[in-house]
Amino acid sequence: MPVRVRDESTGHEHNWPNDDVPEGLTVLDGEPTEDAYGVPRPPVYAAPKALEDQTVPELRDTAEKSGVDLAGATKKAEIVAKISEEQK
């Protein structure tokens, strides 16, 4: 039986085909996988967090995924500045 899940790394929600949910996905208890007519609910895509709203571990993860070198950046403001520089 399908379950509704949220991907913790992206915030996206979607249906998972069974209750054998892999790590990184959270089951949304009580969330229906179908609408009142039996039509599967579509995925929900969360907007990415602004850099200023991310925690330092999230910023480090963002930098790693973007290939940003954080050498010398130890404070949140410094990390945000380095990532912002690279995204220009």
Short mmCIF file of the C-alpha atoms (twelve columns), coordinates in Angstrom:
data_MODEL
# 
_entry.id   MODEL 
# 
loop_
_atom_site.group_PDB 
_atom_site.id 
_atom_site.type_symbol 
_atom_site.label_atom_id 
_atom_site.label_alt_id 
_atom_site.label_comp_id 
_atom_site.label_asym_id 
_atom_site.label_seq_id 
_atom_site.Cartn_x 
_atom_site.Cartn_y 
_atom_site.Cartn_z 
_atom_site.pdbx_PDB_model_num 
ATOM 1  C CA . MET A 1  0.000   0.000  0.000  1 
ATOM 2  C CA . PRO A 2  1.511   3.383  -0.953 1 
ATOM 3  C CA . VAL A 3  2.449   5.926  1.706  1 
ATOM 4  C CA . ARG A 4  3.019   9.690  1.543  1 
ATOM 5  C CA . VAL A 5  6.651   10.635 2.266  1 
ATOM 6  C CA . ARG A 6  8.844   13.744 2.529  1 
ATOM 7  C CA . ASP A 7  12.430  13.783 1.308  1 
ATOM 8  C CA . GLU A 8  14.268  15.445 4.220  1 
ATOM 9  C CA . SER A 9  17.107  16.696 2.020  1 
ATOM 10 C CA . THR A 10 14.836  18.649 -0.338 1 
ATOM 11 C CA . GLY A 11 11.511  18.996 1.471  1 
ATOM 12 C CA . HIS A 12 9.697   17.472 -1.508 1 
ATOM 13 C CA . GLU A 13 6.658   15.280 -0.841 1 
ATOM 14 C CA . HIS A 14 5.548   12.362 -2.988 1 
ATOM 15 C CA . ASN A 15 3.996   8.907  -2.869 1 
ATOM 16 C CA . TRP A 16 6.166   5.866  -2.072 1 
ATOM 17 C CA . PRO A 17 4.963   2.489  -3.383 1 
ATOM 18 C CA . ASN A 18 5.138   0.635  -0.042 1 
ATOM 19 C CA . ASP A 19 5.938   1.066  3.643  1 
ATOM 20 C CA . ASP A 20 9.575   -0.042 3.174  1 
ATOM 21 C CA . VAL A 21 10.809  3.564  3.163  1 
ATOM 22 C CA . PRO A 22 14.565  4.177  2.757  1 
ATOM 23 C CA . GLU A 23 16.615  6.421  5.039  1 
ATOM 24 C CA . GLY A 24 16.196  10.114 4.281  1 
ATOM 25 C CA . LEU A 25 12.467  9.824  3.645  1 
ATOM 26 C CA . THR A 26 9.932   10.463 6.395  1 
ATOM 27 C CA . VAL A 27 6.478   8.889  6.301  1 
ATOM 28 C CA . LEU A 28 3.779   11.539 6.652  1 
ATOM 29 C CA . ASP A 29 1.300   9.685  8.866  1 
ATOM 30 C CA . GLY A 30 -2.304  10.391 8.058  1 
ATOM 31 C CA . GLU A 31 -1.536  12.014 4.705  1 
ATOM 32 C CA . PRO A 32 -3.628  10.374 1.968  1 
ATOM 33 C CA . THR A 33 -1.870  9.191  -1.169 1 
ATOM 34 C CA . GLU A 34 -5.021  9.651  -3.277 1 
ATOM 35 C CA . ASP A 35 -7.672  12.319 -3.579 1 
ATOM 36 C CA . ALA A 36 -11.376 11.665 -2.943 1 
ATOM 37 C CA . TYR A 37 -11.724 10.213 -6.470 1 
ATOM 38 C CA . GLY A 38 -8.850  7.727  -6.139 1 
ATOM 39 C CA . VAL A 39 -6.449  9.802  -8.205 1 
ATOM 40 C CA . PRO A 40 -2.851  9.674  -6.869 1 
ATOM 41 C CA . ARG A 41 -1.730  12.933 -5.279 1 
ATOM 42 C CA . PRO A 42 0.998   14.668 -7.265 1 
ATOM 43 C CA . PRO A 43 4.439   15.453 -5.844 1 
ATOM 44 C CA . VAL A 44 4.865   18.681 -3.868 1 
ATOM 45 C CA . TYR A 45 8.125   20.491 -4.436 1 
ATOM 46 C CA . ALA A 46 9.358   22.728 -1.636 1 
ATOM 47 C CA . ALA A 47 11.091  25.965 -2.505 1 
ATOM 48 C CA . PRO A 48 14.742  25.888 -1.518 1 
ATOM 49 C CA . LYS A 49 15.656  27.745 1.661  1 
ATOM 50 C CA . ALA A 50 17.423  31.072 1.282  1 
ATOM 51 C CA . LEU A 51 21.074  30.858 2.275  1 
ATOM 52 C CA . GLU A 52 20.480  33.148 5.256  1 
ATOM 53 C CA . ASP A 53 17.763  30.775 6.540  1 
ATOM 54 C CA . GLN A 54 19.967  27.670 6.398  1 
ATOM 55 C CA . THR A 55 21.905  26.293 9.345  1 
ATOM 56 C CA . VAL A 56 25.685  26.020 9.128  1 
ATOM 57 C CA . PRO A 57 25.510  22.240 8.414  1 
ATOM 58 C CA . GLU A 58 22.955  22.919 5.647  1 
ATOM 59 C CA . LEU A 59 25.217  25.635 4.221  1 
ATOM 60 C CA . ARG A 60 28.197  23.276 4.243  1 
ATOM 61 C CA . ASP A 61 26.083  20.674 2.418  1 
ATOM 62 C CA . THR A 62 24.950  23.297 -0.116 1 
ATOM 63 C CA . ALA A 63 28.559  24.340 -0.681 1 
ATOM 64 C CA . GLU A 64 29.681  20.749 -1.147 1 
ATOM 65 C CA . LYS A 65 26.908  20.017 -3.656 1 
ATOM 66 C CA . SER A 66 27.779  23.218 -5.543 1 
ATOM 67 C CA . GLY A 67 31.520  22.603 -5.499 1 
ATOM 68 C CA . VAL A 68 32.238  25.731 -3.426 1 
ATOM 69 C CA . ASP A 69 35.541  25.760 -1.529 1 
ATOM 70 C CA . LEU A 70 34.907  26.976 2.030  1 
ATOM 71 C CA . ALA A 71 38.591  27.255 2.966  1 
ATOM 72 C CA . GLY A 72 38.941  29.952 5.620  1 
ATOM 73 C CA . ALA A 73 35.193  30.344 6.140  1 
ATOM 74 C CA . THR A 74 34.189  29.328 9.656  1 
ATOM 75 C CA . LYS A 75 31.322  31.660 10.552 1 
ATOM 76 C CA . LYS A 76 27.868  31.513 9.016  1 
ATOM 77 C CA . ALA A 77 28.192  34.950 7.398  1 
ATOM 78 C CA . GLU A 78 31.523  33.965 5.833  1 
ATOM 79 C CA . ILE A 79 30.067  30.719 4.455  1 
ATOM 80 C CA . VAL A 80 27.023  32.558 3.039  1 
ATOM 81 C CA . ALA A 81 29.357  35.102 1.400  1 
ATOM 82 C CA . LYS A 82 31.511  32.388 -0.226 1 
ATOM 83 C CA . ILE A 83 28.474  30.520 -1.592 1 
ATOM 84 C CA . SER A 84 26.892  33.769 -2.819 1 
ATOM 85 C CA . GLU A 85 30.151  34.744 -4.556 1 
ATOM 86 C CA . GLU A 86 30.257  31.436 -6.428 1 
ATOM 87 C CA . GLN A 87 26.597  31.651 -7.481 1 
ATOM 88 C CA . LYS A 88 27.064  34.991 -9.282 1 
# 
